[in-house]
Amino acid sequence: MSAPTIPAEAPATARPTHGRFAEALVSAAPAADLGEAANVYSWLIGSWEAEVIDFRDDGPPLRQRGEWHFSWILEGRAMQDVWIVPPRGERAGAPAPGNRYGSSLRVYDPEEDVWRVIWINPVTGAENHLVGRREDEEVVQIGRDDDGRLMRWRFTDIERDAFRWLGESSPDDGRTWRLEAEFRGRRLPSRPGASNLPWTLGWEWTDRPGLETVSVRASGDALLAEGEVLVELDGAWTRVSYQLRYDRSWRFESARLGARGVGAERTIEIRREADGGWTVDGTRRSDLDACTDLDIMVTPFTNTPPLRRLDLGAGESRELRVAWVRLPELTVAPVAQEYRRLDGAEPPTRFLYRNLESGFEGELEVDENRRVTVYGPWRRLR
C-alpha cells in the first residue's frame, strides 16, 4: 500500500479566514483564575507606536520607528504580542540590524509566581526564553542570550499611555549591565473601526461638472467600497467605476477599475499581495513594492483609508508611498505623499495633504469617521 500523498497546500475552501482564526485565538479579557497576576502585563493591552534605538558597536545608534500590539489569547490564559520594526508600510528595504517582525508569548506559572516569556523573531532566527515579574514600579524579564550571557528586558517609566523599554546584557553574570536597545512606547488611540458601516457617500465637483457616489460595507474579513464617478475630463465626459477591497485595518488589498469615455473603454485590476508586492493586470510591478495605499485621481474616498489607519497626533505628519491611478488613461505610478494633522480636536477634523513630487498640497476637512467633507474641488453631498 502506497503512502498517502500530502497535499502541498489546503484547498482555498478549507483555509481558515483571518476572522475565524482571530476569534479562536483572541480573548477580550484575562482568565479569572489569573487573579492579580494578570496586572503585571494587562496595562499593555492595545496598540503602541515606538521610537526604537539600537546601540551598535560598529557605528552610531540606529534609530527607527516600530509598532507593538498586545492581546489576551487562548481563553485569556496567555498574552501575545506582535513587535514590528520598521512598521508595516516602511519595511521595503529595511536594514538587517534591528529588523524585527516577531512575537512574544507570555504564560503565567502559578507555582513560581512568574511569567514565562518566549520571544521569536523569524526575520533573524532569534529565540529567547525569559522569566518576567513585577519589581517595584518596573516589569523585569530575565533570561540568557544565544551566547549564554545574562539578558534583562525592562519596562520602566510606566504610565497609562507611555512606557520606556530597556534591553540590557551582562558579560559578568549581573554585576554590570550594558544597554543594547531602548524603546519609547506611546499608546495609539483606538482606530475608527467598521462598526458603523455601511456608508453611502456622495461628492460633487465645484470646478467642473462632476458627481460621485460610493457605498462601503463590511463583508467577512474585508471592507468593500463600490463607487461611480461621472466627470468632465479634458473636455469630455468620463465615467469611472471602482471596486476596492481592504482588510479590517484599512490596508489595501485589491481593486478593479473601469473608465469609459468617448469611443474608448478600459479596465484595470490591481492587487497588493501578502508579501507586499503589487501586480497590475497580473504583471508584477516592482516599482510599486514600497507602496502601502492606492490613490485614485478622481475620488476623495481613497484619502480616507490612510487617514483612518495612520492615527496621527496633533501637528504630526507621516510620509507614505502610494500607487497613484491616473484617469482617464488608467495608468499606475508610485508617488510619495505626506499627511499632516492640523488640529488638536478629538476626533480630528483637518489634515494637510502634500504630493512630495509635484509640490501640490491641499487641506482636507473630514467628519468624525475621517471621511472627506471638503477637499480641493470636492464637496460632500451626504
C-alpha positions in Angstrom: 0.0 0.0 0.0 1.5 3.3 -1.0 1.8 6.2 1.5 -0.8 8.9 1.2 0.2 12.0 -0.7 0.4 15.0 1.5 -1.1 18.0 -0.4 1.2 21.0 -1.0 -1.5 23.3 0.5 -5.0 23.2 1.7 -7.8 24.0 -0.8 -9.0 27.6 -0.6 -12.3 26.5 0.8 -10.6 24.8 3.8 -8.3 27.6 4.8 -9.4 29.5 7.9 -10.3 33.1 7.4 -8.4 35.7 9.4 -11.7 36.5 11.2 -12.2 32.8 12.3 -8.6 32.4 13.3 -8.7 35.6 15.4 -12.0 34.7 17.0 -10.5 31.3 18.1 -7.2 32.9 19.3 -8.0 36.3 20.8 -9.7 36.9 24.1 -11.4 40.0 25.4 -10.1 39.7 29.0 -7.7 37.7 31.1 -8.9 34.4 32.6 -10.4 34.9 36.0 -8.1 32.4 37.7 -5.1 34.6 36.8 -6.2 37.0 39.6 -3.7 39.7 40.4 -1.0 38.1 38.3 -2.8 39.5 35.2 -1.9 43.0 36.3 1.8 42.5 35.5 1.1 42.9 31.8 -2.6 43.8 31.4 -1.7 47.5 31.1 0.0 46.7 27.8 -3.2 45.5 26.0 -3.8 47.5 22.9 -1.6 49.0 20.2 1.5 51.2 20.6 3.9 53.1 18.4 7.5 53.3 19.5 10.8 55.2 18.9 13.4 52.5 18.7 17.2 52.9 19.3 19.6 50.1 18.8 23.1 50.8 20.2 25.8 49.3 18.0 29.5 48.6 18.5 30.3 49.3 14.9 28.6 52.6 14.4 26.2 55.3 15.6 22.9 54.2 17.2 20.3 53.0 14.7 17.1 54.9 15.1 13.8 53.6 13.7 10.1 53.5 14.4 8.1 50.5 15.4 4.6 49.2 16.1 3.7 46.9 19.0 0.4 45.1 19.5 -0.7 43.2 22.6 -3.8 40.9 23.2 -5.0 38.3 25.6 -5.3 34.9 23.9 -6.3 31.3 24.5 -9.3 32.0 26.8 -7.3 34.7 28.4 -4.7 32.3 29.8 -1.8 33.8 27.9 -0.8 37.1 26.3 0.7 37.5 22.9 2.3 40.5 21.2 3.5 41.3 17.7 6.5 43.6 17.5 7.4 45.2 14.1 10.4 47.3 13.4 10.3 49.2 11.0 6.5 49.3 11.0 4.3 47.9 8.2 4.4 50.3 5.2 8.0 51.1 5.8 9.5 47.6 5.6 10.7 47.7 2.0 14.5 47.7 2.1 14.5 47.5 5.9 18.1 47.3 7.2 19.1 43.9 8.7 20.2 45.3 12.0 17.2 45.9 14.2 14.8 44.3 11.7 12.0 42.7 13.8 8.7 41.1 12.8 8.2 38.7 15.7 6.0 37.7 18.5 6.2 37.1 22.3 4.1 34.6 24.2 3.6 35.1 27.9 2.2 32.4 30.1 1.8 32.6 33.9 3.5 29.9 36.1 1.5 29.9 39.4 3.9 27.6 41.2 6.8 30.0 40.7 4.6 33.1 40.6 6.4 34.3 37.4 5.5 34.8 33.8 7.3 32.5 31.2 8.1 34.6 28.2 9.2 33.3 24.7 10.3 35.8 22.0 10.7 34.6 18.4 11.8 36.8 15.5 11.7 34.8 12.2 13.5 37.7 10.5 16.7 37.0 12.3 16.1 33.5 13.7 16.3 34.8 17.3 14.6 32.8 20.0 14.8 33.9 23.7 13.3 32.5 26.8 12.8 34.8 29.8 11.1 35.0 33.2 9.0 38.1 33.9 7.8 39.6 37.2 7.0 43.0 38.7 9.8 44.6 40.7 8.6 47.8 42.4 7.5 50.1 39.6 9.0 48.1 36.8 8.3 44.9 34.9 11.6 43.0 34.6 12.3 40.0 32.4 15.5 38.0 32.8 16.9 35.3 30.5 20.1 34.3 28.6 21.0 35.1 25.0 22.4 32.7 22.4 25.9 33.2 23.8 24.8 32.4 27.4 25.1 35.9 28.6 22.5 37.2 31.1 20.0 39.5 29.5 17.5 41.8 31.1 14.5 43.4 29.4 12.7 46.1 31.5 9.5 48.0 31.2 10.1 51.2 33.1 8.7 54.7 33.5 5.3 53.1 33.0 2.3 55.4 32.5 -1.2 54.7 31.2 -0.2 55.8 27.7 3.5 55.6 27.7 6.5 53.5 28.8 10.2 53.0 28.3 11.7 49.6 27.5 15.4 48.9 28.1 17.2 45.8 26.7 20.5 45.1 28.5 23.1 42.3 28.6 25.7 41.4 31.2 29.1 40.0 30.5 29.7 39.2 34.2 26.5 37.4 35.2 24.7 40.5 36.5 27.5 42.6 38.2 27.4 45.1 35.4 25.0 45.8 32.6 25.3 47.2 29.0 22.5 49.0 27.3 21.8 47.5 23.9 18.4 48.8 22.9 15.8 51.4 24.1 12.2 51.7 23.0 9.9 54.5 24.0 6.2 53.5 23.5 3.2 55.7 23.1 -0.3 54.2 23.1 -2.2 54.6 19.9 -5.8 55.9 20.2 -8.5 53.5 19.2 -8.8 53.4 15.4 -12.2 54.2 14.0 -13.4 50.8 13.0 -16.1 49.3 10.8 -18.8 49.2 13.4 -20.8 52.0 11.9 -20.8 50.6 8.4 -22.5 50.5 5.8 -21.9 54.0 4.4 -23.3 55.7 1.4 -21.4 58.8 0.4 -21.6 61.4 -2.4 -19.5 64.3 -3.6 -19.9 67.0 -6.2 -17.1 68.8 -8.1 -17.2 72.5 -7.8 -14.7 73.4 -10.6 -16.4 71.4 -13.4 -19.4 69.2 -14.0 -18.9 66.0 -11.9 -20.6 63.8 -9.4 -19.6 60.7 -7.4 -21.4 58.1 -5.2 -19.8 55.3 -3.2 -21.1 52.6 -0.9 -18.9 51.0 1.7 -19.7 47.8 3.7 -18.1 45.1 5.7 -18.0 41.6 4.4 -16.3 38.9 6.5 -12.7 39.8 6.9 -12.9 42.6 4.3 -14.1 46.2 3.8 -15.5 46.7 0.3 -16.1 50.0 -1.5 -18.0 50.3 -4.8 -18.2 53.7 -6.4 -19.2 55.5 -9.6 -17.8 58.8 -10.9 -19.2 60.9 -13.8 -16.9 63.9 -14.5 -15.7 66.0 -17.4 -12.0 65.4 -18.0 -10.1 67.2 -20.8 -13.4 68.4 -22.3 -15.0 65.0 -22.5 -17.4 63.1 -20.2 -15.7 60.2 -18.5 -17.5 57.5 -16.4 -15.3 55.7 -13.8 -16.3 52.7 -11.8 -14.3 51.2 -9.0 -14.4 48.2 -6.6 -11.9 48.4 -3.8 -11.1 45.8 -1.1 -9.3 46.5 2.2 -8.7 44.4 5.3 -10.4 45.3 8.5 -7.5 47.7 9.4 -8.0 49.6 6.1 -4.9 48.1 4.4 -5.4 48.0 0.7 -5.7 44.5 -0.9 -7.2 44.8 -4.4 -9.0 47.0 -6.9 -10.9 46.8 -10.2 -11.4 50.0 -12.1 -13.2 50.8 -15.4 -13.2 54.0 -17.4 -15.5 54.8 -20.3 -15.1 57.9 -22.4 -15.9 59.0 -26.0 -15.1 55.9 -28.1 -13.0 54.2 -25.5 -13.4 51.8 -22.6 -10.7 50.5 -20.4 -10.4 48.3 -17.3 -7.6 47.5 -14.9 -7.0 45.2 -11.9 -4.6 46.0 -9.2 -3.5 43.7 -6.3 -1.3 44.0 -3.3 0.0 40.6 -2.4 0.6 39.2 1.1 4.4 39.7 0.6 3.9 43.4 -0.1 4.4 43.1 -3.9 2.0 44.6 -6.4 0.6 43.4 -9.6 -1.3 45.3 -12.3 -3.4 43.1 -14.6 -1.4 40.1 -13.4 2.1 41.6 -14.1 4.4 42.1 -11.1 5.3 45.8 -10.6 8.5 46.0 -8.6 8.4 49.8 -8.8 5.3 49.7 -6.5 6.8 47.5 -3.8 7.2 50.3 -1.3 3.6 51.5 -1.7 1.1 50.9 1.0 -2.0 52.5 -0.4 -4.0 53.1 -3.6 -4.9 56.7 -4.6 -7.3 57.2 -7.5 -7.1 60.6 -9.2 -10.9 61.3 -9.5 -12.1 60.4 -6.0 -11.5 61.8 -2.4 -12.6 58.4 -1.0 -9.1 57.0 -1.3 -7.8 59.6 1.1 -9.9 58.1 3.9 -8.2 54.7 4.4 -4.7 56.2 5.2 -6.2 58.8 7.4 -8.1 56.2 9.4 -5.0 54.0 9.7 -2.2 56.5 10.5 -3.7 57.8 13.8 -1.7 61.0 13.6 -1.3 63.2 16.7 -1.8 66.9 16.6 0.8 68.5 14.3 2.2 65.1 13.4 3.0 64.1 9.8 3.7 60.9 8.0 5.1 60.2 4.6 3.9 57.2 2.6 4.2 55.9 -1.0 1.0 55.2 -2.9 0.1 53.6 -6.2 -1.5 56.5 -8.0 -4.1 55.8 -10.7 -4.3 58.5 -13.4 -7.5 59.0 -15.3 -8.8 58.5 -17.9 -5.6 56.6 -19.0 -5.8 54.2 -16.1 -2.0 54.2 -15.7 -0.4 53.4 -12.3 2.7 55.0 -10.9 4.4 55.2 -7.5 4.0 58.6 -5.8 5.4 59.9 -2.5 2.8 61.7 -0.3 2.5 63.2 3.1 -0.4 63.7 5.5 -0.2 66.2 8.4 -2.8 66.6 11.1 -3.6 70.3 11.6 -5.8 70.4 14.6 -5.9 69.0 18.1 -9.6 68.2 18.2 -10.8 64.7 19.1 -11.7 63.3 16.7 -9.6 65.3 14.3 -11.2 67.5 11.6 -8.4 68.9 9.4 -5.4 67.4 7.6 -2.9 68.7 5.1 -2.1 66.6 2.1 1.1 67.1 0.1 2.3 65.4 -3.1 6.0 65.3 -2.4 6.9 65.0 -6.1 4.7 67.6 -7.7 4.6 70.0 -4.8 0.8 70.1 -4.8 -0.9 70.5 -1.4 -4.4 70.8 -0.2 -6.3 70.9 3.1 -8.8 68.2 3.8 -11.8 68.6 6.1 -13.2 65.4 7.5 -16.0 64.1 9.6 -15.8 62.1 12.8 -15.0 59.0 10.8 -12.2 60.8 8.8 -14.3 60.7 5.6 -13.6 63.8 3.4 -16.2 66.5 3.5 -14.2 69.3 1.7 -11.0 68.9 -0.3 -9.9 70.8 -3.3 -12.8 70.8 -5.9 -14.9 68.2 -3.9 -17.8 69.0 -1.6 -19.6 66.2 0.2 -23.3 65.9 -0.5 -24.2 63.3 2.1 
